[in-house]
Amino acid sequence: MPIEVLMPALSPTMTEGNLAKWHKKEGEKVRAGDVLAEIETDKATMEMEAVDEGVLGRILVPEGTQGVKVNQPIAVILGEDEDAKALDVKRPAAPAAAHAPQPPPQPSPATRGREGPAQREGGGTAAASLPAGNGHAASDRIIVSPLARRLAVEAGLDLATLAGTGPHGRIVKADVEAAMGGAARPRPPAPAPRAATPAASPGAAPAQGRDQVVALSGNAPHTEVPISAMRRVIARRLSESKQTIPHYYLTVDCEIDRLLAMRAEANAAADAKISVNDFVIKAVALALRKVPEANASWSEDAILRWTSVDIAVAVALDDGLITPIIKSADTKGLAAISAEMKDLAARARAGKLKLTEFQGGTFSVSNLGMFGMKEFAAVINPPQGGILAIGVGEQRPVVKNGALAVATVMSCTLSADHRVVDGATGARWLQTFKTIIEAPALMAL
């Protein structure tokens, strides 16, 4: 039977996306793993791969369409022996933000009281018929793509134990690969319904509309800048961070003259140019390996101490920021970190990062030294337990052996989640970082 291709949720915060480009045309053969389309999310433009095999029978949403809701059908794939004429699917109208949502149909007197729980909640009956998130339908039939099934058989995996993250809980290639790697793949959260104004957290200040803000400012002249999807996500996540995470801050001054000398020598001997930030990423990773208590996250069930050291690095964009990740940074050399960081930053600014390259991370680094900032306190990126803010390296007077001297000093401020990292643990981690950054030869050991 025809298989609907749904708009995927490519990030936990995604509720809608833009269909930028189709890579297949109607009537073309589709194999599992083929790139079907490019989807623009609130963070980047990502490729959507097919999870089923067949023929692209009909494109329901043309390329260039914006505001396509997650789980909305965007195409239909036919089996080998199926005819496109048999399709009884109407092309949905392009989303129109200006139209007010229509109220759900009211049940007739004859049927009132017989509707199911989903109908009484205003959700219709579709949700009740969807398969469960672990890839099992109500009849315990496992819903899996052909490619994922083949990989699971080859790896000797029991499909019944896998959680499906594809459309309608379908087990896809990424789920099998995650299981093969021993990584627990959490079930993606259902997209939250969009509201006119975000609900305030307990104790949080109420959200203010445009007219309220203008009135409170004394009706000052102004221009309006539309709020992008990325800016909304940043606003929501960082507001949640400051409202729900008990931040505390520790600052240490690091002398980096030896680091600068080592950097100059390395850059003179090689084509690759290593930056101070590359040294910082490596030192942060090594410090987390030496003080694993700081490489952790809070959950209501347990403190999660991560065995991998994955460093998320803040990269400024025209309309916000993104945090591409250097995975297993403690195991990589400075040259490898430098090359990877340059590639990630370039593709981040071009909007070409994959979800796995910016979603996650166990600790973050934010560097504003290039803007001349002496020091600052960064906001923790949940669910991580800490972030290190790096200031400018500048010459300052210091006292050495009772005499005044001049050294290049860089102020570094740790923002830590007190639920996970106690003050003494944070201080011990920052001392370890200072030791490594001031003796850069330790990074080569």
N, C-alpha and C positions, 0 to 999 in steps of 0.2 A: 504494500500500500504506500501511497505518497508519504514522504517524511517532511515535516515542516522544519525549516531552519529558523531558529529563534535568535533575536538580538542577544548576544551573550553579556553577562556581567563580568567585565574584564578587570574589575577592581572592587574591593569591598564597599567603596563609596559610590559606585556607579549606579545610577537609576535610569539614565538615558544616555544615548550616544549619537554621534553623527555618522551616517554611512558615506564615507568619503569616496570609495571607489570599489567597483566590482572587478575581480580578476577573471571571472568566468562569465560566459554568455549563455543565454538560454539555448538548450540543445547540446551543450558541451558535456563531455564525459567528466565525472568528478570521482576522484579517488580519495580515500581517507588520508588525511595529511596534506592534501592540496590547499593552497591559499585561495579562499573564496572571495574575501573582500578585505578592505582596510576600514577600520573603525576608529573614529576619533573619540577619545574619552576626555575626562577632566584633566588628565595628566599627559597623555601622549597619543600618537597614532599607532595602532597596533594591527597586526595581521590576524585575521580570523581563519582558522583552518577547518576544513571539513572533517566531520567525525563519521560520516556515512559514505557509502559508495553508490553510484548510480549516475543519472543524467540530471543536470540542472533544468527542471521542467518549466519553472516560472520564477521570475524575479518579482517579488511583491512590493519592494521598496526600492525606488531608483536611487542611483548614486547621487550624492549631493544633498540628500534629505537630512534635515537636522531634527534633533529632539525625538529620536526613535526610542520608545520605552524598552527597557530590559524585558526579555521574554516575549516581545511582540514578533509575530512571524514576519520574516523578511524575504524568504524564498521557499521553494518546494523542490525536493529532490525525488525523482522517480526511479523505481527499480528498473532492471534491464528489460522486462517484458511489459512495462506499463506505458500507456499512451498519454501524451500530454492533453489530448482532447477530453480525457476522463477527469481532468482536474476541475473540481467545483469549488474554486477558491477565488474570492473577490480581492482585487487589489485594494489595500486599505488607503484611505485618504491620508495625505501628508499631514503630520501633526500641526495644529494651529494653536499657538499659545494664546491668541487673543480670544478664543472661544471659551466660554465658561463651561465647566464639566456638567454634563446632563445628569439629573438625579436618576438613581436606579429605578426600574419599573416597579410599581407597587403590586403585590399579589392581589388577585381577585378575591372576593369574599369566599368563593368556593374553595380556593386553595390556601387562603390565609390560615396559618397555624400548622400547615403540613410541610412548610419549607424546612430545609435542613439547617444545621448550625451555620454553614458558610453563607447561606442566603440571609439568615437573620442578622448576620454581621455586615451585610451589604456587600459581600465579596462575590456573590454569584455562586454558581455550582462548579466552575472550572477548577478551582483550587482543590476541591474534594476529589477530583478524578485524576490529579497528577500523581506520578510515582513518588515514592518516598525518596529522601535525599541520599540513601545508600545504594540507589540504582535498582531497588526492588519495587515492583508495582504491588497493588493490593493482592494479586494472585501469586506473589513471590517470584514472578518472572524477572530475571535479571536483564536490565536494559543496558546494553554495551555496544560500542561501535565495533565494526569488524576488525579494525586495526588494533584496538585495545584488547579484543578477545584473543587475537593471534599472539600478541606480545605476552599476555598473561599465560597462555598455554605454554609458550616457549620458556617462560620463566618459572613455570610450575606454581603459579599463584592461584588461590581460590577466589574466584570473582565474587563470591558471596561475602567475603571479608572486606571488600574494597568499598570506599565511599565515592559515589559519582558526583562530579562537579560540572558535568555538561548539562545541556538543556534537559529539563524535567528529570534531573538526577541521573542522566546517562553517564556510564563509566567511559571515560575517554583516555586517549594515549597518555596524557599528563598524569592521570590518576595511577595508572599502572607503573609509570616511571617513578613516581613518588614512592610507591610501595616497594619497588625493586631497590630503591636507594635507602630503604629503611626509614623514610621520613613519614611521619603522620601528617596526613593531608586533611585539615579541618574542613568541615562542611561550610561552604560559603554562606554568609548571612543573606536572608531574603531582603531584596531592596525595600527600603522604607518608603511609605507613601509620602509624596511631596506635599508640604503644607505651605500656606501663604506666608507664615512666619514661623521660625523654628521654635519648638517648645523649650522653655527655659528650664535649666536644671534647678533642683531645690536650692534656694538661697541665692540664685543668680539674678542679676538685674534683668528686668523685662526687656524684650527686644523693642527697639524704637523704630518706627517707620520714618520715611523721608520727611513728611510734614512735621513730625514731632521734632526731629533734629534741626530742621530749618527754623522752626519757631524758637527752640532753645538757644540757637545761635544769634537770635535777634534779627532774623530774616536777612542775614548778610548775603550779598551777591555771590553767586556760585555757578559752577558748571557741573553737569552730571556725567559720571563715567560709568557705563554699564558694568555690572558685576558679572565676571566670567564664572564658569563652572569651577575652574581651578581656585579662584579667589574665594568662592563660597566654601569649598572644601577646606582650604587653609584656615579661614575664619572659624569654621565649626570645630575642626580638630584642635587648634591651638586654644580656643576658648575652653573646650573640654579639658585640655591638659592643665591649664592654670586653675580651673575650678575644681578638678577632681584629684590632681596629683600634688601632694605636699612637697613642693620644691624647697631645697636649701642650696646654698652656694658657697663654694670654696675657691679662693684665688691664690695662685702661686706665681712668682716671677722666676723665669728660666733664663739663664745665660746661654746664648746660642752662638758664641764666637767660634767654638770648635766645630759646631754643626755647619756654619757658613764656610769655614775653611775646607771641611771635608766635601761639601757640596761643590765648591769652586773647583777643587781638584778632580772630582768625579766628572763634572761637566766638561772640563778641559780635555779629559782623556776619552770621552765617549761622545757619540753623536746625540744621544738622548739627553734632554735637559731636565734634571731632577729639580723639583721645586721644594721650598721649605714645607709646604703642605704635605708633600709625599713623605717627608721625614716624620711629620706630625702623625699621619695616618699609621705609619709603621710603629711609632712609639706608643700610640694609643692601643694598638692591637697587642703589642708585647706586654704592656702594663695590664691589660685585661687577662691575658694568659697567666700572668704572675699573681694577679689578684682576681680570681674567678668569681668571687662574691659580687663584684661590681658588674659582671657580665650577666645580668639577670633582669627579669620582668616580674611584675606583680600580677597575680590572678586571685580571685576570691577563694580558690580551692588550694592553691599552693604557690610558693615562690618558684619560678622557673629559672634555673641556672643553665645558660646555653653552653653547649660543648663546642660550638663553632663560634669563631670571632669574625663577625660580618660588620664592617664599618660603613655606615651610611654617611655620605658627604654632601652637605648642602651646596647646591648649585643655583645661582640666581638666574631667573628667566625674565622676559619682558613683563610678564603678568603674574609673577609669583616666584616660587622656588620649587625645586624637586630634589630628592635625595637619592641619587644612584648609589649602588652598594659595591664595595670592594669585598668580595666574599673570601673567607679564610685569609684575611690580611696578615695574620701573624706568621703564615707560612710562606709569604711571597717576599721577594727581594725588592729593593727600592726602585730598580729599573722597571720591573714588572708592574709595580704599583703605579709608577709614573705613566707608563704607556696605557695601562687600563683606565686610569683616571682621565687622561686626555681624550680617549675614545668615548668614554661614558659621558663626559661633559659636552663634547661636540654633538653627540646624538641626542642628549637631553635638550639642548637648545634648539635642535632641529625637530623635536617631538617624535623621535624615532626609537625611543627605548622600549624594550620588551617589559612586560609586567614583572617578570622575575628579576629584572635589573634595577627596579626601584621600589618594589614592594617587599618590606621586611627589614632586615638589619637588626643587630643586637645592641648597637651603641652608635651615637652620631657625633660628627665633627662639624662645626660651623666656624669659618675663618673670615673675619672682616679686616684682617691686617692690611690687605691691599688697599683698603679705603682709609688707612691712617688711624683706625680706631685703636685706642690704647687698651681698653678692656670693655667687656660687656657680658651680660648674663643671658644665655640662650634659653628658649623654652623647650622642654623635653618633648620628644616626638613619641607619643604613646604607640605601643605599649613598652617601649624601651625604658630602661632604668636610669639613663644618664645621657648627657650631651656635653662636649667640651667646646668652649668658646675660645678662639685664638685671636689675640690682639696683634698689633704691629710690633715687629722687632725694631727697636730704636736704641740709640746710644744713651745710656744713663749713668750718672755717677754712682759708684758702688764702693763699699769699704772692703778691702782685702788685706789681711794681716795687719790691721790697724792703720792702714794708709788709704787715702782716697785714690780711686782708679776709675777708669771708664770701661764699660762693658756693653755689649749689645744684649738688651733684655727684652723678653717677650712675656707679657702677662697672659696667663691661661686660667679661665674660670670654669669650674665644674658645676653644672646644674644636676642634682641627683634627686631621685625619688626616695624620700625618707622611709617609705614603707618597705623598700627593698634594700637600700644601701644606707646603713647607719653612718652617722657623722665620722666615727673613727675609721670605718671601712673606706669612706670617701677620701679621708685625709691620707690613709695609707696608699690608696690607689694613686692619688695625685702626687705623693712623694715618689712613688715608683716611676710614674711618667716623667717627673722632673729629672730623676737620676738617669733615665735612658736618653732623654732629649739633650741633656748636658754632656753625656758621654756617647756620642753617636756611633762609636766603634762597636758598642754593644748590639747595634742593629744588624751587624754583619756576622754575629756569632750564631 
